[in-house]
Each structure stands twice: as structure tokens, then as C-alpha cells.
Amino acid sequence: MVLVAMQNLGIPPFLPAGPAIAPFHSRKTSSPPPPPSPPANNISPNPARPRRRRRGTLTLALPAAAMVGGGAGAGADAGIDRVLWTEAEIAARVSEVAAELGADLRALREPAVVVGVATGAFLFLADLVRRVDAPLAVDLVRAESYGDGTESSGRPRITSDLKVDVAGKHVVVVEDIVDTGNTVSCLIAYLEKKGASSISVCTFLDKPARRTANFQLVGDGKFYRGFECPDSFVVGYGMDYAELYRNLPYVGVLKAEMYKKDTSN
């Protein structure tokens, strides 16, 4: 190839075009150079200034068999052994329960009173009532039977009273989990004394393997449940151990070493 020097312009000789060198165009060229071809694979032509990507929302689906729970301080899910129900699975099931409950409540002549059991049922209660297409009132009651342990004491007690009058009304008790049945039995008796005409129970989780009290619904009451729970200590979606793990969007099994205490002393 013959190289031609550009005289009196102080421009170095024309060099052969290579893959990394753009072609040279003389100032005397009558037409502008063609625009560069768009880079392949969405790679910016200027490595020093990469193309900005459009902002978006990244949603991560956590599979049921996902490995979660690092060591201490790893995050809100530290100590979780495995996931039982993901956030998506919970949302789908809550919608199904709400549809069933809503159909029953619309058949009533008066609005029902939905009583959430604080604090474990607060997320389930909020998601449930937002999906129920029926007139209703909402109140909270606090019943304690676990404390900082993993098993019910069998002696639940009401520590916060209702503000809504339930006399002559249909009441739906919303629980996070029904296992022994002692707390539900206590709540039903409490609401009966306040004059509720009928009482239903709607629980997010049902653990029949641990049932010791056969509670009786009142009037035309009905039992609704989200999932049947295995006999494991579960946390997340409002449920806690020692007031932790309530903010997890899924339900998981807590590792035994997180709650087993040294009994040697």
C-alpha cells in the first residue's frame, strides 16, 4: 500500500484503517461521513462513558427451597432454615380466602366486625380486609400465650380490650396461626360474653397436629384457613420469635439453635 503525505497541513500520513482506528476524512470531502453503526450487544461505542440503562424495578422471586439465613447480623432472615411459602404464594392464597370470606359477609344483613389478634396477625389482617368486597368494621384485640417461647403456655389472656361494640353482630376472628386452639377458645368465650351473635375464625396458618382444645364456633360461624402448617416453629409475615422476624415477607422455619436455650444451669 502507498502512503501519501499531507503537505503543509501538519497532519501525519494516512494510515491503513484497522479495527481499532476510525477512517480519516479529508476536509475537502463534499459529503459528511456516514454515521457510525450502532454498537452490537448494546455496548457503548465509548468505553469511558457507558450508556445509561433505563431505571426499572427488579423483583426477585424467592423459591421455597431457597437457601436463606446467614449468620448473626446477616439480615432480617438470619436464622431461617427454609422457606415454606413465598411472598407470591401468600398473596395468591390470601386473595382466595378473601374472596370466600367476602361472599359470605355480603350475604349478611348487617356489616360484620373483623377482629384481628395483635400482633401476629397484623399483616394478614391488613392484606385480607383490603381484598374483602363487603362492608365491615375492624378492631384489634391482644391475646398473649407465647411470650418469648416457642410453645403456647396453654393459659392465654386478653390484655387489650375491643373498642367496637360487637353485641348482636357477626364477628370474624383473624388469627396468624391456630395450633393448640387454646387462644381461639379464649377469644370465642370473650366475644360471646360481649354479645356476638355469631363468630367465625379466619386463620392464616392452621396447625392441627398440635390441637388440644376443640373450640366451637358460634351461630353460623365458619372456619377459614390459608395454609395447613407442619409441626415446626415458623416465623415471618407478622409472626415472630421474641418480637423478631415479623417483617419477613415470606413464612420460614426457624433454626432450632436460634431458640433452644442452655438448661444446664
C-alpha positions as CSV (number, residue, x, y, z in Angstrom):
1,M,0.0,0.0,0.0
2,V,1.3,3.5,-0.9
3,L,1.1,6.1,1.9
4,V,0.5,9.7,0.7
5,A,1.8,12.5,3.0
6,M,-0.4,15.6,3.5
7,Q,1.8,18.5,2.8
8,N,1.7,21.8,4.6
9,L,-1.1,20.7,6.9
10,G,0.9,19.2,9.8
11,I,-1.2,16.0,9.6
12,P,0.5,12.7,9.8
13,P,0.4,10.3,6.8
14,F,-2.8,8.4,6.1
15,L,-2.7,5.1,7.9
16,P,-4.4,1.9,6.9
17,A,-7.8,1.5,8.6
18,G,-7.8,-1.2,11.2
19,P,-10.4,-2.5,13.6
20,A,-9.5,0.0,16.3
21,I,-8.8,3.1,14.1
22,A,-11.7,5.1,12.5
23,P,-11.3,6.1,8.8
24,F,-9.8,9.5,8.1
25,H,-11.8,12.0,6.1
26,S,-10.2,15.0,4.3
27,R,-11.6,18.4,4.9
28,K,-12.2,18.6,1.2
29,T,-14.8,15.8,1.3
30,S,-18.0,17.2,-0.1
31,S,-20.4,15.0,1.9
32,P,-20.3,14.3,5.6
33,P,-19.1,10.9,6.8
34,P,-21.8,8.3,7.3
35,P,-23.0,7.9,10.9
36,P,-21.3,5.1,12.8
37,S,-23.2,1.8,13.0
38,P,-25.0,1.1,16.3
39,P,-22.8,-0.9,18.6
40,A,-23.6,-4.6,18.8
41,N,-24.9,-6.2,22.0
42,N,-25.9,-2.8,23.5
43,I,-22.2,-1.9,24.2
44,S,-21.4,1.8,24.3
45,P,-19.0,2.9,21.5
46,N,-17.1,4.9,24.1
47,P,-15.9,2.6,26.9
48,A,-15.1,5.6,29.0
49,R,-18.8,6.7,29.1
50,P,-21.0,3.6,29.2
51,R,-24.6,4.0,28.1
52,R,-27.0,4.7,31.0
53,R,-29.6,2.0,31.4
54,R,-33.2,2.8,32.0
55,R,-34.2,2.5,35.6
56,G,-36.6,-0.3,36.4
57,T,-37.8,-2.4,39.3
58,L,-36.1,-5.7,40.0
59,T,-38.3,-8.3,41.5
60,L,-36.7,-11.4,43.0
61,A,-38.8,-14.5,43.4
62,L,-37.6,-16.5,46.4
63,P,-38.2,-20.2,45.8
64,A,-39.4,-22.3,48.6
65,A,-36.2,-24.3,48.7
66,A,-34.0,-21.2,48.7
67,M,-31.1,-21.0,51.0
68,V,-31.7,-18.2,53.4
69,G,-30.5,-17.1,56.8
70,G,-26.8,-16.3,57.2
71,G,-25.0,-15.8,60.4
72,A,-25.7,-13.3,63.1
73,G,-26.1,-9.8,61.6
74,A,-26.7,-11.2,58.1
75,G,-30.1,-9.5,57.9
76,A,-33.7,-9.9,58.8
77,D,-33.7,-13.5,57.7
78,A,-30.7,-14.6,59.8
79,G,-31.5,-18.0,61.4
80,I,-34.1,-19.1,58.9
81,D,-33.7,-22.8,58.0
82,R,-36.0,-22.9,54.9
83,V,-38.9,-21.1,53.3
84,L,-42.3,-22.7,53.5
85,W,-44.4,-20.2,51.5
86,T,-43.1,-17.3,49.4
87,E,-44.4,-13.8,49.2
88,A,-46.2,-14.6,45.9
89,E,-47.7,-17.8,47.2
90,I,-49.0,-16.0,50.3
91,A,-50.6,-13.2,48.2
92,A,-52.4,-15.7,46.0
93,R,-53.8,-17.7,48.9
94,V,-54.9,-14.6,50.8
95,S,-56.8,-13.4,47.7
96,E,-58.6,-16.8,47.6
97,V,-59.5,-16.7,51.3
98,A,-60.7,-13.1,51.0
99,A,-63.0,-14.0,48.1
100,E,-64.6,-16.8,50.1
101,L,-65.0,-14.6,53.2
102,G,-66.3,-11.7,51.2
103,A,-69.0,-13.8,49.6
104,D,-70.2,-14.9,53.0
105,L,-70.1,-11.4,54.5
106,R,-72.1,-9.9,51.6
107,A,-75.0,-12.3,52.5
108,L,-75.3,-10.8,56.0
109,R,-77.9,-8.2,56.7
110,E,-75.5,-6.1,58.8
111,P,-71.8,-5.3,58.4
112,A,-69.6,-7.8,60.2
113,V,-66.9,-6.9,62.7
114,V,-63.4,-8.3,61.9
115,V,-61.3,-8.6,65.0
116,G,-57.6,-9.1,64.4
117,V,-55.4,-10.7,67.0
118,A,-52.4,-8.5,67.7
119,T,-49.6,-8.6,67.0
120,G,-49.0,-11.7,64.9
121,A,-52.0,-11.3,62.6
122,F,-51.4,-7.6,61.6
123,L,-50.0,-8.3,58.1
124,F,-52.6,-11.0,57.3
125,L,-55.4,-8.8,58.7
126,A,-54.3,-5.8,56.5
127,D,-54.0,-7.9,53.3
128,L,-57.2,-9.7,54.0
129,V,-59.6,-6.8,54.7
130,R,-58.2,-4.9,51.7
131,R,-59.4,-7.7,49.5
132,V,-62.8,-8.3,51.1
133,D,-65.5,-6.7,49.0
134,A,-68.1,-6.3,51.7
135,P,-69.0,-3.7,54.4
136,L,-67.2,-4.4,57.7
137,A,-65.7,-2.9,60.8
138,V,-62.2,-3.6,62.0
139,D,-60.8,-3.7,65.5
140,L,-57.9,-5.3,67.3
141,V,-57.6,-7.4,70.4
142,R,-54.4,-8.6,72.1
143,A,-54.2,-12.2,73.4
144,E,-50.9,-13.5,74.8
145,S,-49.9,-17.1,75.3
146,Y,-46.4,-17.4,73.9
147,G,-44.3,-14.7,75.5
148,D,-40.7,-15.3,74.3
149,G,-41.1,-19.0,74.0
150,T,-41.9,-21.3,71.1
151,E,-44.9,-23.2,72.6
152,S,-48.2,-21.9,73.9
153,S,-48.4,-21.7,77.7
154,G,-52.0,-23.1,77.4
155,R,-53.2,-20.1,79.5
156,P,-53.9,-17.3,77.1
157,R,-55.1,-14.0,78.5
158,I,-56.7,-10.9,76.9
159,T,-54.5,-7.9,77.5
160,S,-56.2,-5.3,75.3
161,D,-59.9,-4.8,75.0
162,L,-62.1,-4.0,72.0
163,K,-63.4,-0.6,71.1
164,V,-66.1,-1.6,68.7
165,D,-69.4,-2.9,70.1
166,V,-69.9,-6.5,68.9
167,A,-73.3,-7.1,70.6
168,G,-75.7,-8.7,68.1
169,K,-73.1,-8.8,65.3
170,H,-71.3,-11.4,63.3
171,V,-67.6,-11.4,64.3
172,V,-64.7,-12.8,62.4
173,V,-61.6,-13.5,64.5
174,V,-58.5,-13.1,62.3
175,E,-55.5,-15.1,63.7
176,D,-52.0,-15.7,62.4
177,I,-51.9,-19.3,63.5
178,V,-54.1,-21.8,65.3
179,D,-52.2,-24.6,66.9
180,T,-53.4,-25.8,70.3
181,G,-56.7,-23.9,69.9
182,N,-56.5,-22.5,73.4
183,T,-56.2,-18.9,72.3
184,V,-59.1,-19.2,69.9
185,S,-61.3,-20.8,72.6
186,C,-60.4,-18.0,74.9
187,L,-61.3,-15.4,72.3
188,I,-64.6,-17.0,71.4
189,A,-65.7,-17.1,75.0
190,Y,-64.6,-13.5,75.4
191,L,-66.7,-12.4,72.3
192,E,-69.7,-14.4,73.5
193,K,-69.7,-12.5,76.7
194,K,-69.8,-9.3,74.7
195,G,-72.9,-10.5,73.0
196,A,-71.7,-11.5,69.5
197,S,-74.5,-13.3,67.7
198,S,-72.1,-15.5,65.6
199,I,-68.4,-16.0,65.5
200,S,-66.1,-17.2,62.6
201,V,-62.4,-17.8,62.7
202,C,-60.1,-16.9,59.9
203,T,-56.5,-18.0,60.4
204,F,-53.6,-17.6,58.1
205,L,-52.0,-20.9,59.3
206,D,-53.6,-24.0,60.8
207,K,-51.5,-26.5,62.7
208,P,-53.9,-29.3,63.5
209,A,-51.1,-31.6,64.6
210,R,-50.9,-29.7,67.9
211,R,-54.6,-29.2,68.5
212,T,-55.5,-29.9,72.2
213,A,-58.7,-27.7,72.5
214,N,-61.7,-28.4,70.3
215,F,-63.1,-24.9,70.0
216,Q,-66.7,-24.4,69.0
217,L,-67.8,-21.7,66.6
218,V,-70.9,-19.7,67.4
219,G,-74.1,-19.5,65.4
220,D,-73.5,-19.5,61.7
221,G,-69.7,-19.2,62.2
222,K,-67.3,-20.7,59.8
223,F,-63.7,-21.7,59.9
224,Y,-61.4,-20.3,57.2
225,R,-57.7,-21.1,56.8
226,G,-54.9,-20.1,54.5
227,F,-52.4,-23.0,54.8
228,E,-52.1,-26.1,56.8
229,C,-48.8,-25.7,58.7
230,P,-46.4,-28.5,59.6
231,D,-45.4,-29.0,63.2
232,S,-42.4,-26.6,63.0
233,F,-41.8,-23.3,64.6
234,V,-42.5,-20.8,61.9
235,V,-41.9,-17.0,61.6
236,G,-42.4,-14.3,59.1
237,Y,-45.4,-12.4,57.6
238,G,-46.2,-11.0,61.0
239,M,-45.3,-14.0,63.1
240,D,-42.3,-13.7,65.5
241,Y,-39.8,-15.2,67.8
242,A,-39.1,-12.8,70.7
243,E,-40.6,-10.0,68.6
244,L,-38.2,-10.6,65.7
245,Y,-38.8,-11.8,62.1
246,R,-42.3,-10.2,61.8
247,N,-41.1,-8.1,58.8
248,L,-40.1,-11.1,56.6
249,P,-42.4,-11.2,53.5
250,Y,-42.4,-15.0,53.5
251,V,-43.0,-17.7,56.1
252,G,-40.0,-19.8,57.1
253,V,-38.9,-22.4,59.6
254,L,-36.7,-21.0,62.3
255,K,-33.5,-22.9,63.0
256,A,-33.6,-24.8,66.3
257,E,-30.4,-23.2,67.6
258,M,-32.0,-19.8,67.4
259,Y,-34.4,-20.5,70.2
260,K,-33.0,-23.5,72.2
261,K,-31.7,-22.3,75.5
262,D,-29.0,-23.7,77.7
263,T,-30.8,-25.6,80.5
264,S,-27.6,-26.9,82.2
265,N,-27.7,-24.2,84.9
